[in-house]
Amino acid sequence: MTRKKIMTVVLLFLIGIGGTTYLLIDYRNQQTFEASLKASDATKLQQAAEAVNLSTKERNRYIRQFQETLEYDKALVLLDRTSAKNQTNWFYVAQFAPTNVVADWLQAGASVRQVNKERQNVLHVATSVNRSVDAYALLVKQATKRELNQQDRSGHTPLYYATVDQNQEAMELLLAAGASPDKGKDRPIYETVKQNRKDLYQVLEKSGASATRKQVKQLAETYGAASFE
């Protein structure tokens, strides 16, 4: 065997050893990462995650799993600017996560411009009275008048859903930021009549919402809204 052939065999042997070593290390890192997913300490997950190459799809899947089990600290470990654009996970955070988690997602690149299949942004979906007003305030602060007055496939604005949910704080935040009280297919002010909420009616009225006496009377009679009769 010539010297050239010997060198080639040695080189191939070394490459083989290197490749095998890499695969073994990669396998070990993957095993460590999978074990850290079940650990109670998010620090272990962070250390393990740094040693593996996760695809965006994998990150989003793990983030979703952690959010469903309310392990938001672990989900944040895996969050990056790409995964922050995942609409499903981001909308879940906007609706249910603590204020600090919402802030972290916004900082990572999540946007109030993102919409779901119903053409709703996060302002539409996070109007529940159970939602932290501080978290909702963060979302409103990031919104332009376009997002504040955006209509979904049903022709409804975020203010409409805040009114339907009888969330006065969300209503006031939206109105103060520039939401139009009369925008959309159905005027929010008429929803307050259906709910017999004179106080919410006045909130919208003070912000310039318009309503006809005839329509208010008809709705009051139909829905038994004694406050408006």
Secondary structure as UniProt FT lines:
FT   HELIX           3..36
FT   TURN            37..38
FT   HELIX           42..49
FT   TURN            50..51
FT   HELIX           56..68
FT   TURN            69..70
FT   HELIX           72..78
FT   TURN            81..82
FT   HELIX           83..85
FT   HELIX           87..96
FT   HELIX           99..108
FT   TURN            112..113
FT   TURN            117..118
FT   HELIX           122..125
FT   TURN            129..130
FT   HELIX           133..142
FT   HELIX           145..148
FT   TURN            153..154
FT   HELIX           158..164
FT   TURN            165..166
FT   HELIX           168..177
FT   TURN            181..182
FT   HELIX           188..194
FT   TURN            195..196
FT   HELIX           198..206
FT   TURN            207..208
FT   HELIX           213..223
FT   HELIX           226..228
//
